[in-house]
Amino acid sequence: MDALAWPYVGRDGRLYLFTDRDAPRGRVCVTDPTTPGYDHWRTLIAADSDAVLSGFAILDGPELERPVMLASWRRHAVSEVTVHDLVAGERKGTVPLPGLGSVGGLLERPEGGHEAWFNYTDNTSPSAVYRYDARTGEVALWESAPGTLDLPEVRTEQVTYTSRDGTPVRMLVVSPPDMDGPRPAILYGYGGFSISLTPGYSATILAWVRAGGVYAVAGLRGGLEEGEEWHRGGCSARSRTCSTTAPARRST
């Protein structure tokens, strides 16, 4: 079976499975541990046609009216976190994030509770740990990276262009907040076998933007930020932006 599944027995006694079986972009299923076979799996969080599921956390403390599951996604390389009812899987909302960046290490207390922690970074923000409170829906900085930086204001937006073969190519554009008219620009494109380049802090990008330039990072065919089927499509004969043997990175 060309699929993966990661099992997790919840504090409620149910077996949760994070899997890409019949869902190349990932889904969460649930079953009884006494009947763990595939025929007994029930989809709790369905695959998203436009995002890749990257992890989940369960918040089930006595302070909550109903337990919830947090699901971490990558939508066109940018992270988002959604909130779902733990029993029915119904989406209840989203976790507010500091910007267009990357979330990692979504964790809850081993003994259960109403809190979750995650790492966040983007192209101009150093890595930091944030805390989410499911009682209030609020996110607050928990611990920042050591040291201090004088971070200038920047503007980050995600734009989409269409390549010659009709493939939508998305890029993050980082620029001064008051940009008016043409500016010197660096365009960085990447693509490779099962490789994603998600937003992460870069002193080079920050220095370039501070000096008045524009920095754009474009995801070409190859990374898994669009899902396995998108990656395989990029390896077709008509595409020149993906390699099935080794990573390819180019900057101009």
Backbone hydrogen bonds in HBPLUS format (Angstrom, degrees):
<---DONOR---> <-ACCEPTOR-->    atom                        ^
c    i                          cat <-CA-CA->   ^        H-A-AA   ^      H-
h    n   atom  resd res      DA  || num        DHA   H-A  angle D-A-AA Bond
n    s   type  num  typ     dist DA aas  dist angle  dist       angle   num
A0003-ALA N   A0001-MET O   2.86 MM   2  5.60 131.5  2.10 108.0  93.0     1
A0020-ASP N   A0004-LEU O   3.21 MM  16  5.83 152.0  2.29 149.6 154.7     2
A0006-TRP N   A0018-PHE O   2.85 MM  12  5.11 155.8  1.91 139.9 147.9     3
A0018-PHE N   A0006-TRP O   3.05 MM  12  5.11 167.0  2.06 142.6 142.7     4
A0008-TYR N   A0016-TYR O   2.77 MM   8  5.08 136.1  1.96 154.2 160.9     5
A0016-TYR N   A0008-TYR O   2.76 MM   8  5.08 173.7  1.77 152.8 153.0     6
A0010-GLY N   A0014-ARG O   2.87 MM   4  5.50 156.1  1.93 168.1 170.4     7
A0013-GLY N   A0010-GLY O   2.99 MM   3  5.37 162.4  2.02 113.7 116.9     8
A0015-LEU N   A0031-THR O   2.89 MM  16  5.24 167.3  1.90 164.6 162.5     9
A0031-THR N   A0015-LEU O   2.87 MM  16  5.24 145.0  1.99 144.8 155.6    10
A0017-LEU N   A0029-CYS O   2.83 MM  12  5.04 162.9  1.86 142.2 143.9    11
A0029-CYS N   A0017-LEU O   2.82 MM  12  5.04 164.3  1.85 146.7 151.4    12
A0019-THR N   A0027-ARG O   3.04 MM   8  5.72 164.3  2.07 163.5 168.0    13
A0027-ARG N   A0019-THR O   2.98 MM   8  5.72 143.2  2.11 157.3 168.9    14
A0023-ALA N   A0020-ASP O   3.15 MM   3  4.69 163.0  2.18 110.9 108.1    15
A0026-GLY N   A0023-ALA O   2.78 MM   3  5.15 163.8  1.80 121.0 126.4    16
A0053-LEU N   A0025-ARG O   2.79 MM  28  6.06 164.9  1.81 177.7 175.4    17
A0028-VAL N   A0045-ILE O   3.00 MM  17  4.99 162.0  2.03 140.3 146.2    18
A0044-LEU N   A0028-VAL O   2.73 MM  16  5.52 159.7  1.77 147.3 153.9    19
A0045-ILE N   A0028-VAL O   3.08 MM  17  4.99 161.4  2.12 134.2 139.5    20
A0030-VAL N   A0042-ARG O   2.82 MM  12  5.33 146.4  1.93 141.7 152.4    21
A0042-ARG N   A0030-VAL O   2.98 MM  12  5.33 148.3  2.08 142.8 153.0    22
A0035-THR N   A0032-ASP O   2.86 MM   3  5.40 155.0  1.93 118.6 126.6    23
A0040-HIS N   A0037-GLY O   2.91 MM   3  5.65 159.1  1.96 121.8 128.6    24
A0041-TRP N   A0038-TYR O   3.10 MM   3  5.26 167.6  2.12 111.1 115.0    25
A0052-VAL N   A0074-ARG O   2.94 MM  22  5.13 165.1  1.96 136.5 139.8    26
A0074-ARG N   A0052-VAL O   2.83 MM  22  5.13 144.2  1.96 139.4 151.3    27
A0054-SER N   A0072-SER O   2.76 MM  18  5.46 176.4  1.76 155.4 154.1    28
A0072-SER N   A0055-GLY O   2.83 MM  17  5.15 170.9  1.84 142.3 145.3    29
A0057-ALA N   A0070-LEU O   2.91 MM  13  5.11 144.2  2.04 139.8 147.7    30
A0070-LEU N   A0057-ALA O   2.75 MM  13  5.11 163.3  1.78 156.7 161.5    31
A0059-LEU N   A0068-VAL O   2.89 MM   9  5.35 169.5  1.90 158.4 161.7    32
A0068-VAL N   A0059-LEU O   2.88 MM   9  5.35 159.1  1.92 157.1 160.7    33
A0061-GLY N   A0113-GLY O   3.05 MM  52  3.66 135.1  2.25 107.0 101.4    34
A0064-LEU N   A0061-GLY O   3.16 MM   3  5.86 170.3  2.17 121.3 124.4    35
A0086-LEU N   A0067-PRO O   3.11 MM  19  5.53 168.5  2.13 134.0 130.5    36
A0069-MET N   A0084-HIS O   2.79 MM  15  5.11 156.8  1.84 142.7 150.3    37
A0084-HIS N   A0069-MET O   2.85 MM  15  5.11 153.8  1.92 148.8 157.2    38
A0071-ALA N   A0082-THR O   2.94 MM  11  5.26 160.1  1.98 146.2 152.2    39
A0082-THR N   A0071-ALA O   2.89 MM  11  5.26 156.4  1.94 151.1 154.9    40
A0073-TRP N   A0080-GLU O   2.80 MM   7  5.28 167.6  1.81 167.8 168.9    41
A0080-GLU N   A0073-TRP O   3.01 MM   7  5.28 145.8  2.13 137.4 139.8    42
A0075-ARG N   A0078-VAL O   2.73 MM   3  5.22 159.7  1.77 158.6 151.4    43
A0078-VAL N   A0075-ARG O   3.16 MM   3  5.22 159.8  2.20 111.1 111.9    44
A0079-SER N   A0101-GLY O   2.87 MM  22  5.96 172.9  1.88 172.0 171.0    45
A0095-VAL N   A0081-VAL O   2.84 MM  14  5.39 165.1  1.87 150.9 151.1    46
A0083-VAL N   A0093-GLY O   2.81 MM  10  5.10 166.9  1.83 137.7 135.9    47
A0092-LYS N   A0083-VAL O   2.60 MM   9  5.38 169.4  1.62 149.7 153.4    48
A0085-ASP N   A0090-GLU O   2.78 MM   5  5.23 155.4  1.84 146.7 153.0    49
A0089-GLY N   A0085-ASP O   2.75 MM   4  4.85 138.9  1.92 131.8 143.0    50
A0102-SER N   A0121-THR O   2.75 MM  19  5.50 165.5  1.77 169.8 174.7    51
A0121-THR N   A0102-SER O   3.18 MM  19  5.50 145.6  2.31 144.1 153.7    52
A0104-GLY N   A0119-ASN O   2.97 MM  15  5.02 150.9  2.06 134.8 140.7    53
A0119-ASN N   A0104-GLY O   2.75 MM  15  5.02 170.9  1.75 162.4 161.2    54
A0107-LEU N   A0117-TRP O   2.90 MM  10  5.31 166.0  1.92 157.0 161.8    55
A0117-TRP N   A0107-LEU O   2.87 MM  10  5.31 154.7  1.93 146.6 155.2    56
A0112-GLY N   A0109-ARG O   3.01 MM   3  5.08 160.1  2.05 108.1 114.3    57
A0134-ALA N   A0114-HIS O   2.93 MM  20  5.36 171.5  1.94 172.0 169.1    58
A0116-ALA N   A0132-TYR O   3.04 MM  16  5.16 148.1  2.15 143.0 149.6    59
A0132-TYR N   A0116-ALA O   2.74 MM  16  5.16 167.9  1.76 158.6 161.7    60
A0118-PHE N   A0130-TYR O   3.04 MM  12  5.52 153.2  2.11 148.5 155.2    61
A0130-TYR N   A0118-PHE O   2.86 MM  12  5.52 167.8  1.87 163.6 166.3    62
A0120-TYR N   A0128-ALA O   2.84 MM   8  5.54 158.1  1.88 162.5 169.4    63
A0128-ALA N   A0120-TYR O   3.02 MM   8  5.54 147.6  2.13 147.2 157.3    64
A0122-ASP N   A0125-SER O   3.46 MM   3  5.17 164.2  2.49 130.7 134.8    65
A0125-SER N   A0122-ASP O   3.33 MM   3  5.17 161.7  2.37 102.7 107.9    66
A0202-SER N   A0123-ASN O   3.08 MM  79  5.53 148.5  2.19 132.0 128.8    67
A0129-VAL N   A0143-GLU O   2.78 MM  14  5.10 173.0  1.78 160.9 162.0    68
A0142-TRP N   A0129-VAL O   2.76 MM  13  5.39 159.0  1.80 145.3 148.0    69
A0143-GLU N   A0129-VAL O   3.08 MM  14  5.10 159.0  2.13 136.4 137.9    70
A0131-ARG N   A0140-ALA O   2.85 MM   9  5.44 166.4  1.86 162.4 166.3    71
A0140-ALA N   A0131-ARG O   3.00 MM   9  5.44 156.0  2.06 148.7 156.2    72
A0133-ASP N   A0138-GLU O   3.02 MM   5  5.57 161.5  2.05 160.7 166.7    73
A0137-GLY N   A0133-ASP O   2.71 MM   4  5.52 144.7  1.83 156.1 168.4    74
A0155-ARG N   A0175-SER O   2.78 MM  20  5.28 161.1  1.82 164.4 166.5    75
A0175-SER N   A0155-ARG O   2.91 MM  20  5.28 159.1  1.96 149.5 156.5    76
A0157-GLU N   A0173-VAL O   3.10 MM  16  5.44 155.4  2.16 142.3 149.5    77
A0173-VAL N   A0157-GLU O   2.82 MM  16  5.44 170.6  1.83 168.0 170.6    78
A0159-VAL N   A0171-MET O   2.95 MM  12  5.59 161.2  1.98 162.8 165.4    79
A0171-MET N   A0159-VAL O   2.96 MM  12  5.59 159.6  2.00 155.9 160.8    80
A0161-TYR N   A0169-VAL O   2.89 MM   8  5.25 165.1  1.91 146.0 150.3    81
A0169-VAL N   A0161-TYR O   2.64 MM   8  5.25 170.9  1.65 167.1 170.0    82
A0163-SER N   A0167-THR O   2.85 MM   4  5.24 172.3  1.86 147.7 149.7    83
A0166-GLY N   A0163-SER O   3.02 MM   3  5.24 161.0  2.06 113.6 116.7    84
A0219-GLY N   A0170-ARG O   3.10 MM  49  6.04 163.8  2.13 179.8 174.8    85
A0172-LEU N   A0217-VAL O   2.93 MM  45  5.28 147.0  2.04 146.9 148.4    86
A0217-VAL N   A0172-LEU O   2.93 MM  45  5.28 155.9  1.98 147.2 153.6    87
A0174-VAL N   A0215-TYR O   2.78 MM  41  5.21 175.6  1.78 161.3 162.5    88
A0215-TYR N   A0174-VAL O   2.96 MM  41  5.21 167.3  1.97 154.5 158.6    89
A0179-MET N   A0176-PRO O   3.29 MM   3  5.36 154.0  2.36 119.4 115.7    90
A0214-VAL N   A0184-PRO O   2.88 MM  30  6.24 151.9  1.96 153.4 162.1    91
A0186-ILE N   A0214-VAL O   2.91 MM  28  6.39 152.2  1.99 155.1 163.0    92
A0216-ALA N   A0186-ILE O   2.87 MM  30  6.21 166.3  1.89 170.4 173.3    93
A0252-THR N   A0187-LEU O   3.25 MM  65  5.89 174.0  2.26 163.3 165.1    94
A0188-TYR N   A0216-ALA O   2.84 MM  28  6.15 168.4  1.85 164.2 168.0    95
A0218-ALA N   A0188-TYR O   2.74 MM  30  6.06 167.5  1.76 160.5 164.9    96
A0189-GLY N   A0250-ARG O   3.16 MM  61  5.74 147.0  2.27 156.2 166.1    97
A0250-ARG N   A0189-GLY O   3.24 MM  61  5.74 164.7  2.27 166.2 169.8    98
A0190-TYR N   A0218-ALA O   3.25 MM  28  6.68 149.5  2.35 162.8 170.4    99
A0220-LEU N   A0190-TYR O   2.92 MM  30  5.70 154.7  1.98 164.2 172.1   100
A0191-GLY N   A0248-ALA O   3.12 MM  57  5.52 149.0  2.22 173.2 176.4   101
A0248-ALA N   A0191-GLY O   2.93 MM  57  5.52 145.9  2.05 144.6 154.8   102
A0206-LEU N   A0202-SER O   3.13 MM   4  6.37 167.9  2.14 149.6 153.0   103
A0207-ALA N   A0203-ALA O   2.87 MM   4  6.00 160.8  1.91 148.2 153.1   104
A0208-TRP N   A0204-THR O   2.99 MM   4  6.15 159.0  2.04 148.6 154.4   105
A0209-VAL N   A0205-ILE O   2.97 MM   4  6.19 164.2  1.99 156.5 160.2   106
A0210-ARG N   A0206-LEU O   2.87 MM   4  6.00 156.3  1.93 146.8 154.3   107
A0211-ALA N   A0207-ALA O   3.05 MM   4  6.23 141.9  2.20 139.0 148.2   108
A0213-GLY N   A0208-TRP O   3.01 MM   5  5.48 156.9  2.07 150.4 144.6   109
A0212-GLY N   A0209-VAL O   2.89 MM   3  5.05 158.6  1.94 107.2 113.9   110
A0227-GLY N   A0224-LEU O   3.07 MM   3  4.88 160.3  2.11 101.3 107.6   111
A0231-HIS N   A0227-GLY O   3.14 MM   4  6.46 155.6  2.20 149.0 156.0   112
A0232-ARG N   A0228-GLU O   2.92 MM   4  6.19 163.9  1.95 153.9 157.6   113
A0233-GLY N   A0229-GLU O   3.01 MM   4  6.11 151.8  2.09 138.4 146.2   114
A0234-GLY N   A0230-TRP O   3.06 MM   4  6.29 140.3  2.22 139.1 149.2   115
A0234-GLY N   A0231-HIS O   3.05 MM   3  5.10 124.3  2.38  95.2 109.7   116
A0235-CYS N   A0232-ARG O   3.10 MM   3  5.22 147.7  2.21 100.2 109.9   117
A0236-SER N   A0233-GLY O   3.24 MM   3  5.53 153.1  2.32 113.4 113.9   118
A0239-SER N   A0236-SER O   3.20 MM   3  5.63 164.0  2.22 112.5 117.4   119
